Amino acid sequence: MTLAPAQFSSPSPQAGSLVRIAIVGRGFTGLMTAIALLKAFQGPFHLALYDPYPKIDGGEAAGRSASTLLNSRVRDLSIDPAAREDFRRWLETDDVWRERAASPAGNVDHAFVPGEVFSAYVYQRFSEALRERTDVMVQVRADSVTAIGRHPGGGFSVLSSDGQTRFDTVFLATGYGLRDGADCASTQGSVGEALVIGGGVHAVNRALRLLAAGEASHVTLISASGFLPQPHTSSAVGAVTSDRPFPHTLRGAFRYLREAANRAAAEGSGWQGIMNDFRQRARALWQGLTPDERRRFKRHVKPIYDSHRNRLPPGQYERLHRAIAGGAIMVRKGKVERIATNGVLLSTAAGLQVLPADRTIDCRIRLTDLDSPLFRALIAGNLVQRDELDLGIFVDRAGRVIVEPEIFEGLFAMGPLGLGSLPDIDLVPEIVVQAYAAAEALAASLQGAQTRNGGPPDGRNEG
C-alpha cells in the first residue's frame, strides 16, 4: 500500500481555546515527540502526556534496563537531528555521566552507555525545552487510555480511567515493550537453572546479568529463530556502498547483500558497513515490495535482518560467546507454547519438549497489541488500519495515520507502531527524525486548515 501525504481536516473552532494535543505514552518515543513539539511547533498549545508506567524505552535499539549498556553508540543517540554531537557534549559536561561512558581510546562518540545515562539526558532535554516554552501548558497524566474516537465537535475523544477529554490531535507513542517486563528487570535470589525467553539484545543482556550477579548458575536462552545478535565493530563504521546497482526485489536485494558482505569479509573490512548501507536503502526497497514479498520477508528474513541490525557492544558479544563456550549458557531454538512456574513447554523441530527451570524470564519484544482495548476501539472506529503483516498500523514518513487517501484527521502513530510501513522506525535516530517531521507536518496542516477557515495561523483555534 502506498501512502501519499494528506491534508489535515479542519479542526472545530472553539473560541479562545489553545490547540489541544495528547501524547499516549511517555517512554522514549512519547518524550521525543514532546521535545520535537516544544521545539518545532510555534504558537501556544495545551499538551497532555498519558502513561501510567512511564519509562525511557526505544525498543530493541534503545534498551530497557537502567544498568544495561545500550546497543547504540553515543554518536547515534542525539535527540537533535541538526546536532548529532548533542549527546556527546552533554556527556562531556557532566562529570558523573562522563565516567560511566566506556569509550574505546577515549573517543566518547564510539562509547556505549547504560540506559540510565540516556534516560537522564532525554529527561533533561525535555525539561529544558519545556522551560523555554512559557506559552505551552503541559499536563502529565498517570492514567491509562482505553479508547480513542471521533469527537462530535471535531477532533478526538480520549477515554481514560479519569474520564473523557477532547483533543484536536493525538499522537500514539505506545512503542512496544517486553512481556512480563517487571520480571525481566527484577532481581531475585540465586537459583540453579534459569530460562530466558528471547533471542534479542534484551534477552542476551538479561542472561549475562543473571550469571554476573550470581542469580543463576546456568542459563538456557530460548531463541525462536535460533539467531542471536551479532557484534558491533570496536569503532563505528559508516555505510560502505557497492558499485553494483541496487535491486528492487526481495530475492535480489538479499543476494546483493550476501555478495557485498562476502567481498567485505574477503577484504577484511567486515559486514557492518555493508549492513549500514543496506539499512539506508531499506525504506525505499520496502515501499517497492509486493505484499507477498513482505510476507516472505517476515517469515524467512526478518530474524536474520534483526540479528544484524540490532547488535551487541563488542564486550558483551565476547562475554556471551565465552559463556556459551564454557557451558554457562545454552541456546535452544523453538517456540514457547506455555510458561509455567517450573519451566516451559517448547515446540521444536523434534516435537514438544518440557524444559524445567527454577526461574523463567520472558524478555521477548512484543509488537503492537492490536487486540488491546485501545487499538480495538481505533480499528472499529476506522481511525487506523492494520498493516498487511500485523506488525502495526499504516503510517507515512511523518507518522500520520492515513486510512483514506488524501484525508488526515490529526492522528499520528509514532515509532515502532509503524514498523509495517517504515523499516527501522524502532531505532533512536529514525524516531528522532520522525518526531520533528511530525511536529512540522502538524504545524503546516493546522496553519493550512486555519487559513482556509479564515482564522489566525498561530496555533490557536478561534471562532
Secondary structure, DSSP 8 states (H G I E B T S, - for coil): ------EE------TTEEEEEEEE--SHHHHHHHHHHHHH--S-EEEEEE-SS-----TTTT-S-TTSB-SS-GGG--S-TT-TTHHHHHHHT-HHHHHH-B-GGG-GGG-B-BHHHHHHHHHHHHHHHHHT-TTEEEEEE-S-EEEEEE-TTSSEEEEETTEEEEESEEEE-----BTTHHHHH-----EEEEEEE-SSHHHHHHHHHHHHTTSEEEEEEEESSS----B--SS-------SS---SSHHHHHHHHHHHHHHHHHHTS-SHHHHHHHHHHHHHHHHHS-HHHHHHIIIIIHHHHHHHHS-B-HHHHHHHHHHHHTTSEEEEE-EEEEEETTEEEEEETTEEEEEE-SEEEE--B----TTSHHHHHHHHTTS--B-TTSSSB-B-TT-BB-SSTTEE-SEEE-GGGGTTTSTTTTSHHHHHHHHHHHHHHHHHHHHHHHHHTT--SSSEE--
